[in-house]
């Protein structure tokens, strides 16, 4: 709905990329409304008139809490994923990944949201270390029996099932720069 297909990489102007979060309830309501709009239409969204597409994009931007003239804001794309990993958009590392992708797409605004999907199992590698030690006896060159102690260890990584929090994320990448042109 209102997404513009990418024709290729856009030029990164080096401008500041803003990252903002919206409540998941807004995303969920928006997606339900969009689905209902498509289901009630006798025409596929690709064949909607420019006016219908513009109205749909304006509604989407309101749900995303993005102000400005909808006609001058490009929706570059959307990313949706589920994960049990610790990287989150609210962390510096997570924000950095969103900013990097926005710059690659040529955007200057990322709107994201998340929700908990509950507990999930995942497989992680855990180290299992075994230790050995003992004494060996041997005969040296002069024929004398000698003893020597030894110890060593070996670590093997074993796949282990663990329970983790699973999260769903969605991010919309926008370009508001055409508004200033």
C-alpha positions in Angstrom: 0.0 0.0 0.0 1.7 3.2 -1.1 5.1 1.4 -1.4 7.2 2.6 -4.3 9.2 -0.2 -6.0 12.9 0.4 -5.8 14.6 1.1 -9.2 18.1 0.6 -7.7 20.3 2.2 -5.1 19.7 5.8 -4.4 22.4 8.4 -3.7 23.1 8.9 0.0 23.4 12.7 0.6 24.9 12.2 4.0 21.9 13.9 5.7 20.9 12.9 9.2 18.6 9.9 9.4 15.8 10.1 12.0 14.7 6.9 13.7 11.3 6.9 15.5 9.3 4.2 17.2 5.5 3.8 17.1 3.3 1.5 19.2 2.7 -1.9 17.7 -1.1 -1.3 18.1 -0.8 1.4 15.4 1.0 -1.0 13.0 -1.5 -3.8 13.7 -4.5 -1.5 13.1 -2.9 0.0 9.9 -2.3 -3.5 8.5 -5.8 -4.6 9.3 -7.2 -1.5 7.6 -5.0 -2.0 4.5 -6.1 -5.6 4.2 -9.7 -4.7 4.5 -9.2 -1.9 1.9 -7.6 -4.4 -0.6 -10.3 -7.1 0.1 -13.2 -4.7 -0.5 -11.7 -3.4 -3.8 -12.7 -5.0 -7.1 -9.4 -3.8 -8.5 -5.9 -4.9 -7.6 -3.9 -2.2 -5.7 -1.4 -2.1 -8.6 -4.2 -0.9 -10.8 -5.6 1.7 -8.5 -5.8 5.2 -9.7 -3.1 7.7 -8.6 -5.8 9.3 -6.3 -6.6 5.9 -4.6 -2.9 5.2 -4.2 -2.3 8.6 -2.8 -5.1 8.3 -0.3 -3.9 4.9 0.8 -0.3 6.2 1.3 -1.7 9.3 3.3 -3.6 6.9 5.6 -0.5 4.8 6.1 1.7 7.8 6.9 -0.9 9.0 9.5 -0.8 5.5 11.2 3.0 5.8 11.2 2.8 9.2 12.8 4.6 10.9 9.9 3.5 14.5 9.2 3.9 16.3 6.0 2.4 16.2 2.5 2.0 12.6 1.5 2.6 13.4 -2.1 6.1 14.6 -1.3 7.1 11.6 0.9 8.4 8.5 -0.7 8.0 5.1 1.0 11.1 3.3 0.0 10.3 -0.1 1.6 9.4 -2.2 4.6 11.3 -4.8 6.5 9.6 -7.3 8.7 11.4 -10.0 10.7 11.3 -12.2 13.8 14.3 -12.9 16.0 15.4 -14.2 19.4 18.8 -12.3 19.0 19.6 -9.5 21.3 20.1 -6.8 18.6 17.2 -4.4 19.0 16.3 -1.1 17.3 16.2 0.7 20.7 19.9 -0.1 21.2 22.7 2.0 19.7 23.8 -1.0 17.5 20.2 -1.7 16.3 19.7 2.0 15.5 22.9 2.0 13.6 21.8 -0.9 11.4 18.5 0.9 10.6 20.3 4.1 9.8 22.8 2.2 7.6 20.0 0.5 5.6 18.0 3.8 5.3 21.1 5.5 3.9 21.6 2.7 1.5 18.0 3.1 0.3 18.4 6.9 0.2 16.0 7.5 3.0 16.0 10.0 5.9 13.4 8.5 8.2 12.9 5.1 9.7 9.7 4.3 11.5 9.8 1.0 13.5 7.8 -1.0 15.9 8.0 -4.3 17.7 6.0 -6.8 19.7 6.7 -9.8 21.8 5.7 -13.2 20.4 6.4 -14.9 23.7 8.9 -17.7 24.4 10.5 -19.7 21.7 13.1 -22.4 21.5 16.4 -21.8 19.7 19.6 -23.7 19.3 22.8 -22.2 20.5 26.3 -23.6 20.7 27.5 -24.1 24.3 31.1 -25.0 25.2 31.7 -28.3 27.0 35.2 -28.7 28.2 36.7 -32.0 29.3 39.9 -32.2 31.4 42.4 -35.0 31.6 45.4 -35.5 33.8 47.6 -38.3 34.9 51.1 -39.6 35.3 53.0 -41.6 32.7 56.1 -43.7 33.3 58.9 -44.1 30.8 62.4 -45.3 30.6 65.0 -42.7 29.8 68.1 -43.2 27.6 70.2 -44.4 30.6 67.6 -47.0 31.4 66.2 -45.3 34.5 62.4 -45.3 35.0 61.0 -41.8 35.3 57.5 -40.5 35.8 56.0 -37.3 34.4 52.6 -35.7 35.2 50.5 -34.3 32.4 47.2 -32.4 32.1 45.2 -31.1 29.1 41.8 -30.0 28.2 39.6 -30.0 25.1 36.6 -27.9 24.4 33.8 -29.0 22.1 30.9 -26.8 21.1 27.6 -28.6 21.5 24.3 -27.5 20.0 21.8 -26.9 22.9 18.2 -26.0 22.9 17.4 -22.9 25.1 14.2 -20.9 25.6 14.4 -17.2 24.5 12.1 -14.3 24.0 11.0 -14.0 20.4 10.2 -10.6 19.0 8.7 -9.4 15.7 9.9 -6.2 14.2 8.7 -4.0 11.3 10.5 -1.0 9.9 9.4 1.5 7.2 12.0 3.4 5.3 10.9 6.8 4.1 12.4 9.7 2.1 11.0 13.1 3.1 13.6 15.1 1.3 11.4 15.6 -1.8 9.2 17.7 0.5 11.9 20.4 0.6 12.6 20.3 -3.1 
